[in-house]
Amino acid sequence: MIGYVDCECIIYDAQSLKDKRAVLQRVLTRIKQRFNISISEVEFQDSWQHTKLAIVSISSSKVQTERELHNVLNFIDSFPEIERTVTQFEWL
């Protein structure tokens, strides 16, 4: 089962693209180290405080894939410098 999540996020304290990329680099690196998923910024690369992340997980069952994706989303929510807003799930 392939699970795909895209989530829009806001980084309130970013005053430049450099600030935004520093926050995203730290968040994405920790997620990649901790979870067996693929994650990337897919939209709003030139916006200071707005981003859209795409997260993909693949496993043999939908339950396992869904659990992994929810764990990643909870982990993103644990960072005080980034706020997750719109989140959409898709199953392939």
Backbone bond lengths (Angstrom), bond angles and torsions (degrees), N, CA, C in turn:
res aa  C-N    CA-C-N  psi(-1)  N-CA   C-N-CA  omega(-1)  CA-C   N-CA-C  phi
1 M - - - 1.445 - - 1.529 108.49 -
2 I 1.316 115.65 135.24 1.461 122.00 178.46 1.520 108.09 -109.77
3 G 1.310 116.05 123.70 1.457 121.92 177.09 1.515 110.00 -112.77
4 Y 1.326 114.90 134.96 1.466 121.32 -179.17 1.521 108.79 -126.90
5 V 1.315 116.25 131.85 1.459 121.81 176.74 1.514 107.67 -127.89
6 D 1.328 115.66 131.94 1.459 117.10 166.55 1.514 107.78 -118.11
7 C 1.311 114.80 135.20 1.460 119.51 -177.80 1.518 109.42 -136.15
8 E 1.310 113.58 133.92 1.452 120.44 175.06 1.519 108.13 -88.79
9 C 1.310 115.52 142.83 1.457 120.86 -177.87 1.518 109.83 -135.99
10 I 1.318 114.27 154.22 1.452 121.47 176.88 1.529 108.26 -120.35
11 I 1.319 115.54 134.96 1.464 122.20 176.30 1.527 106.13 -115.10
12 Y 1.321 116.49 95.59 1.461 121.94 -171.18 1.519 113.87 -65.77
13 D 1.310 118.49 -36.52 1.467 121.11 -173.49 1.518 113.81 -84.19
14 A 1.325 118.22 -3.50 1.464 120.55 -179.07 1.526 109.77 -72.28
15 Q 1.323 116.33 124.85 1.465 122.23 178.06 1.524 111.92 -107.17
16 S 1.329 115.80 -2.83 1.465 120.92 179.26 1.526 108.26 -158.79
17 L 1.322 115.38 169.80 1.468 119.54 175.71 1.524 110.79 -63.72
18 K 1.314 116.88 -32.19 1.471 120.92 178.05 1.527 110.60 -62.98
19 D 1.327 117.46 -43.74 1.469 121.14 176.82 1.527 111.02 -62.07
20 K 1.326 115.73 -45.46 1.460 120.52 -179.49 1.530 110.98 -61.18
21 R 1.298 116.43 -46.81 1.467 120.35 -177.98 1.521 112.11 -66.48
22 A 1.322 117.35 -31.84 1.471 120.24 176.53 1.522 110.44 -64.66
23 V 1.336 116.78 -44.80 1.462 120.89 177.85 1.523 110.17 -63.88
24 L 1.329 116.82 -48.81 1.472 120.02 -178.52 1.522 111.98 -62.04
25 Q 1.319 117.17 -40.96 1.467 120.21 179.82 1.522 110.92 -60.47
26 R 1.325 116.65 -43.31 1.462 120.77 179.63 1.527 110.78 -65.18
27 V 1.321 117.36 -46.05 1.467 121.53 -179.05 1.525 110.87 -64.83
28 L 1.320 117.52 -49.27 1.469 120.93 -177.22 1.523 111.93 -64.65
29 T 1.314 117.56 -39.26 1.465 120.67 178.95 1.524 111.09 -62.91
30 R 1.320 117.04 -45.72 1.470 120.18 -179.97 1.525 111.51 -64.85
31 I 1.327 116.80 -38.68 1.470 119.69 178.40 1.517 110.63 -64.66
32 K 1.329 117.58 -45.07 1.469 121.13 -179.24 1.526 111.54 -63.89
33 Q 1.331 116.99 -33.91 1.462 120.27 179.46 1.522 111.96 -72.14
34 R 1.323 116.42 -33.07 1.459 121.28 -172.21 1.525 114.52 -91.85
35 F 1.338 116.81 -32.33 1.463 120.98 -174.11 1.524 111.41 -120.97
36 N 1.330 115.51 154.61 1.455 121.95 179.08 1.531 108.58 -94.32
37 I 1.334 115.49 71.23 1.456 121.66 -177.37 1.528 108.98 -139.06
38 S 1.325 115.25 171.08 1.459 121.57 170.25 1.517 107.54 -112.64
39 I 1.322 116.66 136.97 1.461 121.31 -178.57 1.521 108.96 -144.05
40 S 1.341 115.08 142.16 1.452 120.03 179.87 1.526 110.31 -157.57
41 E 1.317 115.89 152.94 1.459 120.80 172.27 1.523 107.39 -80.48
42 V 1.332 117.24 125.86 1.461 120.59 -173.57 1.525 114.17 -115.44
43 E 1.319 118.98 -15.38 1.459 121.49 178.65 1.525 110.02 -146.00
44 F 1.314 114.30 166.03 1.466 123.12 175.86 1.528 112.76 61.23
45 Q 1.337 117.33 35.98 1.458 120.37 -179.64 1.531 112.53 -64.74
46 D 1.329 117.87 -25.02 1.459 120.70 -177.88 1.525 113.28 -101.33
47 S 1.309 116.76 9.80 1.461 121.47 178.25 1.527 109.11 -100.03
48 W 1.320 117.77 136.51 1.460 121.61 -174.77 1.510 114.39 -68.03
49 Q 1.310 117.41 -41.59 1.458 119.83 -170.57 1.518 114.14 -117.31
50 H 1.298 118.16 5.78 1.463 121.28 -174.56 1.515 109.22 -125.98
51 T 1.327 116.63 139.31 1.454 120.74 177.54 1.514 109.71 -149.45
52 K 1.311 115.40 160.77 1.463 121.42 174.08 1.518 107.30 -131.61
53 L 1.326 115.73 124.96 1.457 121.92 -178.48 1.522 109.97 -107.28
54 A 1.316 116.01 140.84 1.460 122.29 173.54 1.524 107.79 -111.38
55 I 1.335 115.75 129.98 1.463 121.75 -177.38 1.522 107.62 -126.54
56 V 1.328 116.69 131.31 1.459 121.79 -179.49 1.522 109.42 -128.84
57 S 1.333 114.29 135.07 1.458 121.02 175.92 1.521 108.80 -133.02
58 I 1.319 116.06 141.98 1.465 121.39 -179.67 1.518 108.45 -129.23
59 S 1.332 115.72 130.37 1.470 119.94 174.38 1.524 108.60 -154.89
60 S 1.309 116.03 -179.22 1.462 120.63 -175.56 1.523 113.99 -79.37
61 S 1.335 117.42 -18.14 1.470 118.92 -179.20 1.528 110.50 -133.59
62 K 1.326 114.65 151.91 1.462 120.49 179.69 1.525 111.15 -66.12
63 V 1.315 116.99 -37.47 1.469 121.28 -178.98 1.527 110.51 -62.01
64 Q 1.318 116.35 -45.11 1.455 120.61 -179.58 1.532 110.91 -66.19
65 T 1.317 116.94 -42.00 1.462 120.99 178.29 1.517 111.09 -63.31
66 E 1.339 116.58 -44.70 1.455 121.31 -179.75 1.534 111.44 -63.59
67 R 1.316 116.35 -39.95 1.466 120.90 178.68 1.535 110.40 -63.06
68 E 1.318 116.35 -43.69 1.459 120.44 -179.85 1.533 111.02 -63.85
69 L 1.325 116.82 -43.26 1.462 119.98 179.78 1.531 111.72 -65.66
70 H 1.322 117.20 -40.22 1.463 120.00 177.34 1.530 111.41 -66.03
71 N 1.326 117.14 -36.11 1.464 119.93 176.13 1.533 111.26 -63.32
72 V 1.334 116.38 -39.84 1.465 120.32 177.76 1.526 110.34 -64.91
73 L 1.331 116.83 -44.45 1.464 120.12 179.51 1.527 111.46 -63.11
74 N 1.315 117.45 -40.11 1.471 120.72 176.33 1.525 111.27 -63.82
75 F 1.327 115.96 -36.95 1.454 120.71 178.27 1.532 110.55 -66.26
76 I 1.337 116.96 -41.55 1.465 120.72 176.09 1.529 109.84 -60.47
77 D 1.327 116.33 -42.07 1.464 120.57 179.84 1.526 112.83 -64.99
78 S 1.321 118.14 -19.74 1.461 120.91 -178.90 1.527 112.62 -76.71
79 F 1.322 118.16 -12.96 1.463 121.23 178.58 1.525 109.08 -85.36
80 P 1.333 118.68 121.04 1.471 120.07 -176.89 1.523 113.82 -70.85
81 E 1.335 118.38 -21.24 1.458 120.54 -175.56 1.530 114.12 -84.78
82 I 1.334 117.90 -6.13 1.456 121.35 -178.80 1.530 108.96 -130.97
83 E 1.335 115.98 136.45 1.462 120.55 178.64 1.525 109.52 -119.16
84 R 1.312 115.84 125.53 1.468 121.69 178.29 1.522 108.59 -83.68
85 T 1.338 116.55 132.10 1.467 119.74 -179.29 1.527 110.16 -113.42
86 V 1.302 118.96 -92.01 1.463 123.27 -176.36 1.531 109.23 -81.96
87 T 1.347 115.86 126.98 1.463 120.51 -179.27 1.520 108.69 -131.65
88 Q 1.338 116.71 131.13 1.457 121.71 -179.69 1.522 110.02 -130.36
89 F 1.335 115.51 135.25 1.462 123.03 177.87 1.522 109.44 -103.49
90 E 1.342 115.74 145.61 1.461 122.46 171.84 1.518 107.97 -139.21
91 W 1.327 116.00 145.83 1.467 122.13 179.95 1.514 109.14 -121.04
92 L 1.325 116.62 133.83 1.457 122.10 179.12 1.513 110.55 -120.46
